[in-house]
Amino acid sequence: MNQPFTAEIKLKSSKERGYFDQLVDAVVRPPRQIYDPSKLGPTTMLVNKLLIYREDFVVFSRQQNLKLQCSLYSPVYLKDKARPCIIYLHGNSSSRLESSCYANMIAQEGMSLVNFDFGGCGISDGQYVSLGWYEKEDFLNILKYIKEKYPLLGPFGVWGRSMGAVTAIMAAAEYPELNTLVLDSPFSNLKQLCIDIGDNFHVPTFGVRFVFYLLRKKVRKLVRYDPKHINTMQYIRKLSSKCAAYFVRASSDKMIGKNHIEDLYEAFKGEKYIFTFLGDHNAPRPVEAYQGIMRFFAARLNKSNEIQKVNLSRKSSGKSHKVEKGYKSQRSNESDVNYDESDDENAKKLNNEQYITEMKKPQLLNAFLSDSDIDSQHSLDEDLQEHDLPQFQDIKTKLS
């Protein structure tokens, strides 16, 4: 199997600083993921006999002041056909590199992927981030652009992580068409998140409230928005009951406590699922998380897939994760198991790589692809014959 491409990441990190300075950095200027565009990999990829192409484009946002760097990944055989599209929204210290290797598994489901660098992230323009406030504008501008330039794309699913998950909720509250959401580790309220961070620094709650007041003044001056408006709970209550969400949370997340996702999950009115896995905020997600996400998107966006809704709780040594209300294929025959966070230590002792995932992301995706429930029903020869495009000549040469 061809290895998904990888990228080396260069981080601009700040020096050791105090609670307030680190809090300001976390809100407006976290470490930035800088990369060379060549790290995105080739414009054509051959994975599991499936030819995938990438098209890069630029979208202007925030009163046309910022250029956002974007990419579209699609299976070649669907280039001139209508197909669902997943839009990925990265976290505050990340970039589109975070999701580029997801193009493989998304293409296996007959869907396209759009990813991009938010303003102030990656190699897009901008100096600051806003944890969802201006990122919502970036996302909706890109959505408008791709609907005009690529009319065959749709319906759309949104996959957000951390800041990206918060952005997805805020955008869906304003744009009801966005009714299929994967929400990985969103926070419920920025003020509460600051209090939680203060607890990690052993700052008393009354002290954090005063610091939050100072933070608001600082952020209004730097970025011209008020952090008190980043209240995800208010936005999620606005979502229609026709909206469906697949929540992902880490059992040992010290950055975004379980109360954040639990509150959002309870407030969400529509069809909802929650996947809990052993790990922290930045831990690699296990194979089962990717499988559940793809089945969720397939069931919601691709009506041709024969997938049924059932309760899904996968059996695992050490009970290291669970899904409450999920998707599985009719071929699957796994039994339910209750999850207990007190069993985390038992799972750690087992040192089972399938669940205590220290594997790199591409390895996880290889495992996913080798276990895919959906096989391609077309041939590579047909792809190459139907799409005689210059960027595919290198693929043809290698195959001949």
C-alpha positions as CSV (number, residue, x, y, z in Angstrom):
1,M,0.0,0.0,0.0
2,N,1.2,3.5,-0.8
3,Q,2.1,5.5,2.3
4,P,0.1,8.7,2.8
5,F,2.4,11.6,2.5
6,T,3.8,13.2,5.7
7,A,5.1,16.6,6.4
8,E,7.7,18.0,8.8
9,I,6.3,20.8,10.9
10,K,8.2,23.9,12.1
11,L,6.8,25.7,15.2
12,K,7.4,29.2,16.2
13,S,7.1,28.9,20.0
14,S,7.3,31.6,22.7
15,K,9.6,31.7,25.7
16,E,8.6,30.6,29.1
17,R,6.0,33.1,30.4
18,G,3.6,33.7,33.2
19,Y,-0.1,32.7,33.4
20,F,-1.5,36.0,31.9
21,D,0.9,36.1,29.0
22,Q,0.4,32.5,28.2
23,L,-3.3,33.0,28.4
24,V,-3.2,35.9,25.9
25,D,-1.0,33.8,23.7
26,A,-3.4,30.9,23.8
27,V,-6.3,33.2,22.8
28,V,-4.7,35.3,20.1
29,R,-1.2,34.0,19.2
30,P,-0.5,30.4,20.0
31,P,2.5,28.7,18.4
32,R,2.1,28.8,14.6
33,Q,2.6,25.9,12.3
34,I,4.8,27.1,9.4
35,Y,5.5,24.8,6.5
36,D,6.7,24.8,2.9
37,P,3.9,24.2,0.4
38,S,5.9,21.3,-1.0
39,K,5.1,19.4,2.2
40,L,1.5,19.1,1.0
41,G,2.8,16.3,-1.2
42,P,2.1,15.5,-4.8
43,T,-0.8,16.9,-6.7
44,T,-1.8,13.3,-7.6
45,M,-1.8,10.3,-5.3
46,L,-2.4,6.6,-6.0
47,V,-3.9,4.9,-2.9
48,N,-5.5,1.5,-3.0
49,K,-5.8,1.7,-6.8
50,L,-7.7,5.0,-6.3
51,L,-6.3,8.1,-8.1
52,I,-6.7,11.3,-6.0
53,Y,-5.9,14.8,-7.2
54,R,-5.3,18.0,-5.2
55,E,-6.1,21.5,-6.4
56,D,-4.9,24.5,-4.4
57,F,-6.7,27.8,-4.4
58,V,-6.8,31.1,-2.6
59,V,-9.8,32.8,-1.0
60,F,-9.9,36.4,0.3
61,S,-11.5,37.0,3.7
62,R,-12.1,39.6,6.4
63,Q,-13.0,42.5,4.1
64,Q,-10.6,41.1,1.4
65,N,-7.6,41.8,3.7
66,L,-6.4,38.3,4.1
67,K,-5.5,35.6,1.6
68,L,-6.4,32.1,2.9
69,Q,-4.5,29.1,1.4
70,C,-6.9,26.2,0.6
71,S,-6.9,22.8,-1.0
72,L,-9.4,20.5,-2.6
73,Y,-8.9,16.7,-2.8
74,S,-11.1,14.5,-4.9
75,P,-11.1,11.1,-6.5
76,V,-10.4,11.5,-10.2
77,Y,-13.3,9.2,-11.2
78,L,-15.7,11.7,-9.5
79,K,-14.1,14.9,-11.0
80,D,-17.1,15.6,-13.2
81,K,-19.8,14.1,-11.0
82,A,-21.7,15.4,-8.0
83,R,-20.3,14.2,-4.7
84,P,-20.4,15.0,-1.0
85,C,-17.7,17.2,0.4
86,I,-16.1,17.3,3.9
87,I,-14.6,20.7,5.0
88,Y,-12.0,20.3,7.7
89,L,-11.4,23.1,10.3
90,H,-8.1,22.8,12.2
91,G,-7.1,23.8,15.7
92,N,-5.6,27.0,16.9
93,S,-1.9,26.0,16.6
94,S,-2.4,23.9,13.5
95,S,-2.9,24.2,9.7
96,R,-4.3,22.2,6.8
97,L,-1.4,19.8,7.1
98,E,-3.4,18.4,10.1
99,S,-6.0,16.9,7.7
100,S,-4.2,16.5,4.3
101,C,-3.6,12.8,5.0
102,Y,-7.4,12.3,5.6
103,A,-8.0,12.8,1.9
104,N,-7.3,9.1,1.3
105,M,-10.0,7.7,3.6
106,I,-12.5,10.4,2.5
107,A,-11.9,9.5,-1.1
108,Q,-12.5,5.9,-0.4
109,E,-16.0,6.9,0.6
110,G,-16.6,8.7,-2.7
111,M,-16.3,12.2,-1.1
112,S,-14.1,15.2,-1.6
113,L,-12.1,17.0,1.1
114,V,-11.6,20.8,1.4
115,N,-9.1,22.0,4.0
116,F,-7.4,25.4,4.5
117,D,-5.3,27.5,6.8
118,F,-7.4,29.9,8.9
119,G,-6.2,33.6,9.0
120,G,-3.2,33.8,11.3
121,C,-2.4,30.1,10.9
122,G,-0.2,28.1,8.7
123,I,0.8,30.0,5.5
124,S,-2.3,32.1,5.2
125,D,-2.2,35.9,5.9
126,G,-2.8,37.3,9.3
127,Q,-1.1,37.7,12.7
128,Y,-3.7,36.6,15.2
129,V,-6.4,33.9,15.8
130,S,-9.7,34.5,17.6
131,L,-10.8,31.0,18.7
132,G,-13.8,31.1,16.4
133,W,-14.9,34.7,16.1
134,Y,-13.1,35.6,12.8
135,E,-12.6,32.0,11.9
136,K,-16.3,31.7,11.3
137,E,-16.1,34.4,8.7
138,D,-13.1,32.7,7.1
139,F,-15.0,29.4,6.9
140,L,-18.2,30.9,5.5
141,N,-16.3,32.8,2.8
142,I,-14.6,29.6,1.7
143,L,-17.9,27.8,1.7
144,K,-19.4,30.5,-0.5
145,Y,-16.4,30.4,-2.9
146,I,-16.4,26.6,-3.3
147,K,-20.1,26.5,-3.9
148,E,-19.7,29.0,-6.8
149,K,-16.5,27.5,-8.3
150,Y,-17.3,23.8,-7.7
151,P,-21.1,23.5,-8.2
152,L,-20.9,19.7,-8.2
153,L,-19.7,19.6,-4.6
154,G,-22.3,19.0,-1.9
155,P,-23.9,18.2,0.4
156,F,-21.3,19.4,2.9
157,G,-20.1,17.9,6.1
158,V,-18.0,19.8,8.6
159,W,-15.2,18.2,10.6
160,G,-13.7,20.5,13.3
161,R,-11.1,20.0,15.9
162,S,-10.7,22.2,19.1
163,M,-11.0,25.8,17.8
164,G,-12.2,24.4,14.5
165,A,-15.0,22.5,16.2
166,V,-16.1,25.7,18.0
167,T,-16.0,27.5,14.6
168,A,-18.2,24.7,13.1
169,I,-20.9,25.2,15.7
170,M,-20.9,29.0,15.4
171,A,-21.1,28.7,11.6
172,A,-23.9,26.1,11.7
173,A,-25.9,28.3,13.9
174,E,-25.9,30.9,11.2
175,Y,-26.0,28.6,8.2
176,P,-28.6,25.8,8.6
177,E,-27.4,24.0,5.5
178,L,-24.4,22.8,7.7
179,N,-26.3,20.1,9.4
180,T,-23.7,17.3,9.6
181,L,-20.9,18.0,12.1
182,V,-18.0,16.1,13.6
183,L,-16.9,18.0,16.7
184,D,-13.6,16.9,18.2
185,S,-12.8,18.5,21.5
186,P,-14.7,21.8,21.4
187,F,-14.9,24.1,24.5
188,S,-18.2,25.3,25.7
189,N,-17.3,28.8,26.9
190,L,-14.0,30.7,26.6
191,K,-14.4,32.2,30.1
192,Q,-14.8,28.8,31.6
193,L,-11.8,27.6,29.7
194,C,-9.8,30.4,31.1
195,I,-10.9,29.4,34.6
196,D,-9.8,25.8,33.9
197,I,-6.4,27.0,32.7
198,G,-6.1,29.1,35.8
199,D,-6.8,26.1,37.9
200,N,-3.8,24.4,36.2
201,F,-1.7,27.4,37.3
202,H,-3.3,27.2,40.8
203,V,-4.8,30.7,40.3
204,P,-7.9,31.3,42.6
205,T,-11.2,31.6,40.7
206,F,-11.7,35.2,41.8
207,G,-8.2,36.0,40.5
208,V,-9.1,34.3,37.1
209,R,-12.2,36.5,36.8
210,F,-10.1,39.6,37.2
211,V,-7.5,38.2,34.7
212,F,-10.3,37.5,32.3
213,Y,-11.4,41.2,32.5
214,L,-7.8,42.2,31.7
215,L,-7.7,39.6,28.9
216,R,-10.8,41.1,27.3
217,K,-9.1,44.6,27.3
218,K,-6.0,43.2,25.8
219,V,-7.7,41.1,23.1
220,R,-10.0,44.0,22.2
221,K,-7.0,46.2,21.6
222,L,-5.0,43.6,19.6
223,V,-7.7,41.7,17.6
224,R,-10.8,43.9,18.0
225,Y,-13.3,41.4,19.4
226,D,-14.5,40.6,22.9
227,P,-13.6,37.1,24.1
228,K,-16.8,37.1,26.2
229,H,-18.7,36.5,23.0
230,I,-17.0,33.1,22.4
231,N,-19.8,31.3,24.2
232,T,-20.3,28.0,22.3
233,M,-23.2,27.0,24.5
234,Q,-25.3,29.9,23.1
235,Y,-24.6,28.9,19.6
236,I,-25.2,25.2,19.9
237,R,-28.7,25.9,21.4
238,K,-29.5,27.6,18.1
239,L,-28.9,24.5,16.0
240,S,-31.9,22.8,14.4
241,S,-33.0,19.4,15.6
242,K,-32.4,18.3,12.0
243,C,-28.7,18.8,12.6
244,A,-26.6,15.7,13.6
245,A,-23.3,15.8,15.5
246,Y,-20.6,13.2,16.2
247,F,-18.6,14.4,19.3
248,V,-15.1,13.1,20.0
249,R,-13.4,13.6,23.3
250,A,-10.2,12.4,25.1
251,S,-10.7,10.9,28.5
252,S,-7.6,12.6,29.9
253,D,-7.9,16.0,28.2
254,K,-6.3,18.5,30.6
255,M,-6.8,21.4,28.2
256,I,-10.5,21.1,27.6
257,G,-12.2,19.3,30.5
258,K,-14.9,16.7,30.0
259,N,-17.5,19.1,31.4
260,H,-17.1,21.3,28.2
261,I,-18.1,18.5,25.8
262,E,-20.7,17.0,28.2
263,D,-22.4,20.4,28.4
264,L,-22.4,20.8,24.7
265,Y,-23.6,17.3,24.1
266,E,-26.5,17.7,26.5
267,A,-27.5,21.1,24.9
268,F,-27.5,19.7,21.4
269,K,-31.0,19.0,20.3
270,G,-30.4,16.8,17.2
271,E,-29.2,13.3,16.5
272,K,-26.0,12.9,18.4
273,Y,-23.2,10.5,19.1
274,I,-20.1,10.7,21.4
275,F,-16.9,8.8,21.0
276,T,-14.6,8.7,24.1
277,F,-11.0,7.4,23.8
278,L,-8.1,7.0,26.1
279,G,-5.6,9.9,25.6
280,D,-5.2,13.6,26.0
281,H,-6.1,16.7,23.9
282,N,-3.3,16.2,21.4
283,A,-3.1,12.4,21.4
284,P,-3.5,10.6,18.0
285,R,-7.0,9.5,17.6
286,P,-7.5,5.7,17.4
287,V,-8.5,3.9,14.2
288,E,-12.0,3.4,15.6
289,A,-12.5,7.1,15.8
290,Y,-11.8,7.6,12.1
291,Q,-14.0,4.6,11.2
292,G,-16.9,6.0,13.2
293,I,-16.4,9.5,11.7
294,M,-16.4,8.2,8.1
295,R,-19.5,6.0,8.7
296,F,-21.3,8.9,10.2
297,F,-20.5,11.1,7.2
298,A,-21.3,8.3,4.7
299,A,-24.7,7.7,6.4
300,R,-25.6,11.4,6.4
301,L,-24.1,12.6,3.1
302,N,-23.9,9.6,0.8
303,K,-27.3,8.0,0.6
304,S,-26.1,5.2,-1.8
305,N,-24.1,3.6,1.1
306,E,-26.0,0.8,2.8
307,I,-25.2,1.7,6.4
308,Q,-27.6,1.2,9.3
309,K,-27.9,3.1,12.6
310,V,-27.2,1.1,15.6
311,N,-25.7,1.4,19.1
312,L,-21.9,1.0,18.7
313,S,-19.6,0.2,21.6
314,R,-16.6,-1.7,20.3
315,K,-15.1,-4.4,22.5
316,S,-11.6,-3.6,23.6
317,S,-9.0,-4.9,26.1
318,G,-9.1,-2.6,29.1
319,K,-12.3,-0.8,27.9
320,S,-10.3,2.0,26.5
321,H,-12.9,3.7,24.5
322,K,-16.6,3.8,23.7
323,V,-19.1,5.2,21.3
324,E,-22.6,6.0,22.5
325,K,-25.0,5.8,19.6
326,G,-22.9,5.3,16.5
327,Y,-22.6,3.7,13.1
328,K,-21.4,0.3,12.0
329,S,-21.7,-1.7,8.8
330,Q,-24.0,-4.7,8.6
331,R,-21.0,-6.9,8.4
332,S,-19.8,-5.8,11.8
333,N,-20.8,-8.0,14.8
334,E,-19.4,-6.5,17.9
335,S,-20.9,-6.6,21.4
336,D,-21.6,-3.7,23.7
337,V,-19.3,-2.8,26.6
338,N,-19.6,-0.1,29.2
339,Y,-16.9,2.4,29.5
340,D,-15.4,3.4,32.8
341,E,-12.8,6.0,33.1
342,S,-11.4,4.4,36.2
343,D,-10.2,1.6,33.9
344,D,-7.7,3.9,32.1
345,E,-4.9,2.7,34.3
346,N,-5.7,-0.9,33.5
347,A,-5.7,-0.1,29.8
348,K,-2.3,1.6,30.1
349,K,-0.9,-1.5,31.7
350,L,-2.0,-3.6,28.8
351,N,0.1,-1.3,26.5
352,N,-2.1,-2.2,23.6
353,E,-1.0,0.0,20.6
354,Q,-4.5,-0.3,19.1
355,Y,-5.8,1.9,21.9
356,I,-2.8,3.5,23.6
357,T,-2.0,5.0,20.2
358,E,1.6,6.2,19.9
359,M,1.5,5.4,16.2
360,K,1.9,8.3,13.7
361,K,-1.2,9.5,11.9
362,P,-0.4,8.0,8.5
363,Q,0.0,4.6,10.1
364,L,-3.5,5.0,11.7
365,L,-4.9,5.8,8.3
366,N,-3.2,2.9,6.6
367,A,-4.9,0.7,9.2
368,F,-8.2,2.4,8.4
369,L,-7.8,1.9,4.7
370,S,-6.9,-1.8,5.0
371,D,-10.0,-2.3,7.1
372,S,-12.3,-0.2,4.9
373,D,-15.9,-1.5,4.4
374,I,-16.3,0.2,1.1
375,D,-14.5,-1.1,-2.0
376,S,-14.0,1.1,-5.1
377,Q,-16.3,0.0,-8.0
378,H,-14.2,1.5,-10.8
379,S,-10.8,0.8,-12.5
380,L,-7.8,3.0,-12.6
381,D,-7.5,2.5,-16.4
382,E,-11.0,4.2,-16.7
383,D,-9.8,7.1,-14.6
384,L,-6.8,7.7,-16.8
385,Q,-8.7,7.4,-20.0
386,E,-11.5,9.7,-19.0
387,H,-9.3,12.4,-17.5
388,D,-6.5,13.1,-19.9
389,L,-5.1,16.0,-17.8
390,P,-1.4,17.2,-17.8
391,Q,-1.0,16.8,-14.0
392,F,-1.7,13.0,-14.3
393,Q,1.0,12.4,-16.9
394,D,3.5,11.4,-14.2
395,I,1.1,8.8,-12.9
396,K,0.6,7.4,-16.4
397,T,4.3,7.3,-17.0
398,K,4.9,5.3,-13.8
399,L,2.2,2.8,-14.7
400,S,3.2,2.3,-18.3
